[in-house]
């Protein structure tokens, strides 16, 4: 569980997707803290539930390289975020004009496409239809994706067709392997040239 070397280049972005209402703090807080210590940026949908819990865990780590990004849905009426967005832990709020969520999470007017396409790696915690759409979009767009819950039954349709890990250690191993496979321009930093 080492940090990414502080070499020039872009810091990897790890997206954590999960319930917008259930916080799943027992999973999300330690995951957020581990990601902060790992030296990555955290990306969520910027709302409550898992999004707020994982962001809180990340924010509570004192010294860290990464920031907390929140890709926010619009209220559907104006250029304002939907009610309840962003959660208080979001450091960079990315407002979109996209109002669709939940059952419409894979629709063309959903920010879930941006969430998945911006992330180098996606971790999916228990959630509802919106989270399931992010899991499916991760597979569709070829993002390394892993589901995380102590019991696969808690994932429901969210875990369909993606690797599953029961504990943080398994998630950490998955993330570390996925980070090692990223090309330098996609997040690990540039390798120094030997001269």
Protein Blocks (a to p, Z undefined) as FASTA:
>chain_A
ZZcdddedddddddddddfkbnolmlmmmmmmmmmmnopacddehiahjllmmmmmmmmp
mbdfbdcddddddehlaccdcehiacfkbmbdcddfbfbgcjllmmmkbcklmmmmmpmb
dcdddddfklmmmmmmmmmnopacddddfblklnmmmlgopacdfbfklmmmmmmmmmmm
pcfklonopadddZZ
